[in-house]
């Protein structure tokens, strides 16, 4: 076609991109999870709601954005945070629309075929399985990272168009700032950096000699990292979720402890994810061929998620088709728009080959199931390649557009008719939407929330639930901290008891009263004893200290042992972990809270329960004979037993006070 009819630098169709983004957002809303889900969804929703600190590296930018999302005036807290994930991916889809349109403008002379091809890019990037599945529930922070990833990509493409223009330098400074800001959300924010560097070297290498510009870019990058200041500031306030506790302020907040060596060490350990102890890259956890095989396995998932293995042949065929279309799109990109290819080509290479090598995973959980005797990841890690599959979708759309043009040129009809006649080939771009809907959709899924409620309500008042890992812990945290369900129950995570910060957090956690009338915990004075016999009884607890005294003993001994190794509190201790021994080690010298608790339960007897069959009683220690007095002595215990028909609650010393009791001086 005549080159003279092409507009190589058309005005970006921001309106059309916005419409594409809204359509994608509507798709995500239809398939959105109505509440929390397994794995990290509950953790991140809780962190956003409480302005807490999730697992390392802490993701401070996400916490800030998530906190803003929780203030929306509609839906539940979980729905609001899930909408943040959906909106982030919708923004990324709109950006990929702009990128694809910009590339197609170099060899499509008509505007409407360019818009159709760009729309296919938005659709493919939005309905690739991992992107879609992560966008309808905020299981990770990767959708927010994807939005920054796409925005930086678009700005770099704009810079590549005119690297000597008036706004070129400002674009580079803005790109540096957004890369730093993206890193404050997740280390994947740096993934786009190498591709930006290659684009600068290819398009304008003398930029590296402009020291003022480089200084401004470095300053902008550092400014983008400032959200990490949230971690020591919030950690010093000891929020409900305070993983890693990156602060040296144990009891009071001050300049000296905030800017102390302890704070710096803990913050860097959090950012560098020292808790996970991943080996050096030179120590391969699996052969690189197997690691790339994991990427290929998850690549096959993107176009047809065959969860039950009944369509393996069709899935493999579609994977080969979309692989070929992506390669064809990359070749077309190189031939027609070399300027932006110098960025996008290295970007795709970075998020595939380089990322696979850098992640250094073990064998995948679903990879080669017949292979025995190898170490495997605890779950499928497809979400780590979300950026790879999203960017590849752009090249798939370019390849599909090139195929569409090839077919149109061979149809004898003229004008727009030949494009319309050959357009059915574009239906290939709809296949992931159809094939992934049932597996990617989270609509109506409430099992995780219900499971957390049922498990907490199975525990008698002030019991201890011993958990092991993410799936049996994070939903309980969500139910307690976000929905206020059974906050009187202590969740003891055995996998965290070997850290120095987790036992301190258990001790600091405030005591909440059990609401016997509603079978849940609420802040404030204890509620009245239920008057009707239909109220749920907790006498049949299955997972608490009442049903298994050995479980409680194990929890208490585990906490004591972990604490003893991390904090040797005593008259001669000089450890920084023991600063503020009274509050940090949980050994209060005042019996007032315990006395108040005991009296509160005792007074509720005469106020609500006229039909008691026997009187409340108090078992007193050898030292204390005064009724309703709970001394500090380790052997003392205050128990008030109440009976009202069939309903029974047995309030006794809170498990967090029990933890304070077993922690050594």
N, C-alpha and C positions, 0 to 999 in steps of 0.2 A: 504494500500500500504506500502511497506517496507520503514521504516523510514530512512534507510541508504542511499536511493537514493535522499533524500532531501538535498538541500543546504540552511541551515537556515539563512545564512547571504550572500546572493548573491550580486554581484556588482549591484548597482542601474542602471537601463536602462535610463540614462539621455538623450541619443539620441532619444529613442522612446518617452520619455516624451515631448521632444522638438517638435517632429513631432505632437504629440497629441495637444500640445498647439497651434501650427501653424494652424492646422485644425480648432480648435475652434475659433481662431482669424479670419480665413477666413470666417467662418459662421457669426461672428459678423460684419465683414466688409460688407458682402452681405446685412445684415439687419440693417445696421447702419443708424442713423438719419442724414440727410444731413445738418441740421441746429439745432437751439435750439428747446426747447419744453416747455411745461407748468411746473408749480411748480418751483422747485429750479434750474432747468437746466440753465436758463438764468442768475441767480444770480451767480452760480459758474463759468460759462464761463466768465462772466464779471469780477469777482474777479481775476481769473487767468490771464486774459488779462491785467488788470490794476494794478496787484499786490496789490489788495485791500483786505479788510477784510469783509468776508461774515458774516451771522448771527452767534451768539454765538454757539459754543465756538471759532469760527474764523478759525478753520481747517488750521493752518499755513503750515503744510507739504504739504497738497493738493495744496495750493496756489502756493508754490514753484515748485512742480512737474507740475502743470498746466501751470505755466508761461513758463517752459522749453518746454512743449508740444506746446504752441502757437508759438514757434520759428521754428517749423518744416517747411520745404520749400515746402509744398504741401497742397492743400485743403484750405478751409476757416478756420477761427479761431475756429468756433463751431465744425467743423469736427475734427480738431486736438485734441481738448479737449475730444470729444467723443471717439476718438481713444485711449486716455489714459484710459478711463473706460474699453474699449474693451480689451486692452492689459493687464490690471490688472486682469480681470477675466480669460483671457487666461492663465496667469501665475498661477493663483489659480488652474485651471483645470489640468495643467501640474503637479503641486505639488500633487494634489489628485491622479493622475496616479501613482506617485512614492509611495505614502502611501499605496494605494491598492496593488500594486505589492509587496511591502515589506511584507504585511500581507499574501497575497496569497502564498508567497514563503514558508510559514511554513507548507502547506499541499498540494501544487501542485508541483509534481516533474518535470513536463515538463515546459519549459520556455514559449513556445508560448501560451498555455492556460492562463498563468499568465498575459502575455501582453494583451491578448484579454479581460480578466476580468478587468485589469487596464484601458484599453481603454473605457470600458463600464462605469467605475467610472468617468472618465473625461467627457464623453458625458452626463451622467445624471446630474452631477454637473453643467455643462455649459448650459443645456437646461431646467433646472427647471425654471418655469415661471419668478419668481422674479429676479433670477440671470440674466437670459437672457434679460429681459426687462430693467434692470438697466445697463446692459453692452453695450447697443447700443445707449444710450444717457446719458450724464453725469448729470443725475438728482440729484444725491447725491454723497457723497464721499465714499460710502460704498463698492464700488468695489475695491478701493485702500486699504481699511481696510481688505477686504477679501483676497487680495494678501498677506498682512502682516500676517494675521490670518493663512493662509495655510503654508507660509514659516516657521513661528515659530512652527507650528505643525510638519512639516517634520524634523526640527532640533531637536525637542524634541524626536521624534521617533528614530532618529539616536543616541541621548544620551541614550535612554532607552536600545538600543542594547548593549551598552558597557559603563555603568556608571563609571567604574573604569579605562577606557582607557586613553591614553595620551592626547587626544583632548577633553575629557569630560568636564573639567573645562572651557576650552575656549568656548565650545559650550554653556554652561550655561551663561557665560558673554555675548556672542553674542545674546542669546535669551533675556536676560534682556534689552540689548540695543534696539533690534527690538521691544520689547513690549513698551518701552518708545517712540520710533519713531512712532509706530502705534497709540499711544495715542495722539501724536501731530497732527495726521491726524484726529482722531475722538476718543472720549472716549471708543468706542468699542474695541480699541486696547488692553484694559485690560481684555477683555473677556477670552482670552486664559490663563491668569495668574493663576487662581485657578487650572486649569488642570495641568499646569506645576508643581505647588506646590505639588499636589497629587502624580504625577509621581515621583518627587524627594523623597517624604516621603516613597513611596512604593518600589522604586528601590535602593535608597541609602540614608537612613535617616541621616547618620552621616555627610552628606554634611552640615546640619544646624549647626554643631559645628565648621565648618571651617570659622573662622571670617575673614580671609584675602579674601577668595573667596566670602563670603557674602558682604564684603566691596567693592570688585571690581564689583560685580553684581549691587549693589546699585548705585555706581558711574556711571556705564554704563547706568543704567535706567535714572538717572538724565541727563546724556549727551544726551540721546535720546529725552528728553523733551525740549532741547534748541531751536528748531524751534519756540517755543512760543515767543522768543525774537523778532521775526518778527513783532508781533502785535503792541507793543508800538513804535517800530522804524518806521514802515510804517504809523501808525496812526498819528504820529507827522508831517508827510509830507502831511496829509490831502488828501489822494487819492479820486478818484471819488466815490468809495464804501468804506465807513469807519464806518461800523455798530458797535455800542458800543463805538467807539472812545476811545480805551483803552490807553490814554495818558494824561498827565498833561500839555503838551506843547501846549498852545493855539495859540501863535503867533510866537515864535521862538523855535528852537531846541537847547537844552543845557543839560548839565549834571544834573543840579539841578532839572529841570522839568522831565527829563526822569526817574530819580531815586527818584522821589518824592512819597509821600504817596498817592496823587491823582492817579498817574499812577498805583501804586500797587493795589489800591482798584478797579479801573476800569478794570484792567487786570484780577483780580481774579473774578470779577463779570461776565466778559465775559466768562472765562473758566468754571465757575460753572453754567453758563446759568441762572443767577438770573433774567434776563428779562422775563423768562417764568413762574416763580413762581409756579413750580410744587409742590404738597403737599408732606408731609413726607410719607414714605412707610407704616407707621402704619395707615394712612388714605387711605383706599382703595377706588378708584374711581369707581370700579365695583366689583362684587363678583369674587373671583379667578376662579370659574368654568366658568363664562362668559369670563374672560380674556383668559383662556386656550381654550375656545370655539372659540375665535378669531384666536388663533394660528392654530387650527384645520381647520377653514374655509380657511385660507390662505394656509395651507398644501394641501388641496384639489385642490387649484388653480395650484399647482406646476406641476402636471402631466397632467392636461387638464384644460386650462383656458376657462371656459364656461361663457363668458362675458354676454351672453343674456339669460342664464338660460334655455336653450333648451335641455341640455344633463346632467341634474342633476343626474340621475341614473348612467350613465356611469362614470361621474366624481367621485361619491362616491365609486363606485366599484374599480376604479383605485386607489383611495386614500387608501382604505383598503388593496389592493394588495401591494402597495408600503410601507405601514406601516408594513405589515407582513414580506415583504422581508427585510426591515430595521431591524426589531427585529431579524429575522433569521441571518442576517449578523452580528449583535452585538453578538449573541450567538456563532456563528462560530469564531468571533474575540476572544472572551473570551476563547474558548476551544483550539485554535491553536496558539495564539500569546498573551499570558498573559502579556508579558513585555510591549508591546505598548498599550495594552488595558488599563493599569493603567493610561495612558494619554488620549486616545481617548474616553474611556467610560465617565470619568468625564467631558470631553470637550462637548460631546453631551448633557449630563445632564445640564451643565451650560448654553448652548445656547438654551435650551428648557424650562425646568421647572424654573430654576433660572432666566432666562431672562424674562420670562412671568411675574413672580412675581415682578422683579425689575422695569420693564417698567411701571407697574401699569396703564394701559390704561383704558379709558372709553370703553363703548361698541363701536365696530367697525362701520364704516360708512355703511357697507353692511351687518352687522351681524343682524340676526333676524329682518328683516324689519317690521314685524307685531307687534313688541314690541314697545309700545309707552310710553312716560313719562319718558324716561331715557336719560341721557346725552351721546352724541356720539362724537367720534373723527371727526374732520373736513374732513378727508379723510381716505382711507384705508391705514393701517400702515404695510403692508406686508413686506416692505423693511427693517423694523427693525429686522426681523427674517431671513434675507438673509443668515447669517452665519449658522443658524440652518438648513435650508433646503439644503444648500451646503454640510455641514458635513454629514447630514443624507443620502445624495446621495451616499456617500462612503459606508456606511453600506448597502444600497440597492444593490449596485454593488456586495458587498461581499455575500449577500444573494442570488443574482441571480447566482453568480459563484458557490456557494454551491449547488444550485438546478441543475445547469448544470452538475456538477460533479456527483451528485446523479443519474441523468438520464444516464450519460455516463457509470457508473459502472454497470448498469443493461442491457446494450446492449451487446449481445454476441460477436460482432465483436471485434477484437483486435487492438492494436496500436492506431494510430491517427484517425482511421475510426470511432470509437465509439464517440469520441469528436465531429467530424464533423457531425455525424448523429444526435446527441442531440443538436447541436448548434442553431437550430431555436428558442429555448427557450430564447436565448439572444435578440431576436427581441423585447422583452418586454422593453428593455432599449432604444429602438428607439421611443417608443410611445410619450414621452414628446416632442421630436423633431418635430414629425408630428402634435401633438395636440396643441402645443403652437406657432407654426410658425406665424399664422395669427394675433395673439394677441400680441406676444412679438416683432415682427418686427416693426421697425420704418422707414423702407425704404420709401423714397418719401414723408415723412411728413414735410410739410413746412408751415402749417397753422398758427403756433404760430408766426413765423417771419413775415409773410404777415399781420397778424392781428396787430402786433406792428407797422409796417410801416404805414398801413392804418390809425390807430388811431392817430399816431403822425402827419401825413400829413393832418388830418382833422382839425387841430388846426391852427388858424391864428398865424402869427409871434409873438413870445414872449408871448404866452399864458400860461395858467396854466391848467394842467390836474390833477384832483382830483381822487385819486385811494384809494382802501380800503385795499387790501391784496396782497398775493403773485402773483396770476395769472394775475392780471391786473396791476402789478407793474414791476416785474422782466423782462418780455419781453421788456418793454419800456426802462428799464435801459440797457439791452443788445443792443437794436437798437441804442440808443444814444451813449453809450460809446465804443461799439465794432465796429459797422458799421457806426457810425457818422451820423445817421439820426436825423434831427431836434433837434439838441442840444440846440437850442434857447428856446425850450419848457421846462417849469418847471413841474416836476412830484411831486405833493404833496401827500404823503401817510398819510391818516388820522390815520391809526393804529400806526404810529410811531411819530406822532406829540406830543404825551404825554411824550416822552422821552426828556432828556436834550440835547442829542447829535445830533439828527436829524435836529432840526431847525438851529443849528450852521452850519451843513453841507450845508443846503440850502443857507444860507447867503454867505458862502465861495465859493460856486460853481461859476466858472468864467462865464462871459457873452460871448456868441458866436453869431456871426453874422448870420442872416438868408440869405440863398442863394435863392433869388427869381427866378432865371433862372431855377433852378433844383428842386425847391420845397423842399429844405432840408437846413440844417445848415452846414456851413463849417467854419473852423478857418480862421482868417485873415480878410481883408477888405471886405466890402459888395460887392456882385456882381452887375452887371448892371441890370437895369430893363429890363425884357424880351421884345423883339421887336415884336414878333408875337403873335397873339391873341389866339393861340392854347395852350399856356402855362397854366398849371393847376392854377385855381383861388382858393384862400382860402377865398373868400367872403362868401362861404356857409359853413363855419365851424360849426360843430355840437357839439363839446365837449370843446370849449374854452371859454375864457372870452368874446369874441365877441358875441357868441350865447347865453350866459347865464351870465349876469352880477352878478346874485345872486350866481352862483357857484364861481366866482372869489372872491366876497365879503366874502363868507363862507371860502374859502381857506385862504384869508388874515387874517380874524379874528381868524381862528383856529391856524394859525401859531403865530399870535400875542399873543393869550392867552397861548399857550403852552410855548412860549418863556418867557412870563412874569413870569410864575410860575417857570421856570427853571433858569432864569438869570435875576435878578433884576438889570439891569445896571443903575447906577446913581452915582452921586458924592459921596454918602455915602456907596455904595455897597462894601462889602468885600468878596463876594462869589468867589470861585475859578473858577466858570463857566464864570465869567465876566472878567477874565484876558485878557488884550488886547482888550479893549472895542471897539476900532475903527474897528478892523477887525472881531472880534467874533460876535459883535452885529450888524454889517453891516451898520453902520452909518458913511460913509466916509465923511471927511471934505473937500475933493477936488472935484470940479465939472468937472475935466478934462475928465474922461471917458465918462461922459454924454454929455459934449460938443462935444467930438470927435465923438460920436455916432450920434448925431444930425447933425453935419456938414457933416459926411460921407453920410448919407442918402440924405441930401440936395444937395450935390455936384453931386451925381449920377443922379439927375434930369436933369441937363444941359448936362451931358455927354452922356446919353443914350436915353432919352425920349424927342424927338423933338415934338411929337404930343400930348403933354399934353393939356387937355381941360380946365384946370384951374391951377392956380399957387399953389405951396406948401405954406403952411401957418404954422405959429408957434404961438401957444397960450402961452402967457407969463404970468408969475406971476405978482402980484402987485409990487414986489420988482424989478424985472428984466425987462428992456425994450430993451436990446440989442438983436438983432436977433441971433438965433442959440445958445443962452446961456441958459443952464439948471441949475439954481441955486439949492442949497441944500434945499431950502424951501419946506415944505411938500405939499404946494398947487400948486407947479409949475408942468408943463407938457410940453413935447416937442413932437409934432406929425407932421409928414410930410406925406402928402397924395399924392400918385402918381397914375396916370391912364395912361395905354397904351393899347388902344383898349379895349378888354374884360378883360385882365389880370389886376389885382389890388392887391397891397400889402399895408397893413397899418402898417408900422413900428411905434412903439411907445415905451415908456419906458419899458425895459425888466422886466419880472415878478420877476426876482431875485432882480432887483433894487426896484421893488415895495415892495418886502419882506423887503429890507433894510429900505424902507421908513416907513413901519408900525411897525418895531421893536422899542420899546421905548428906550430912552437914558439910 
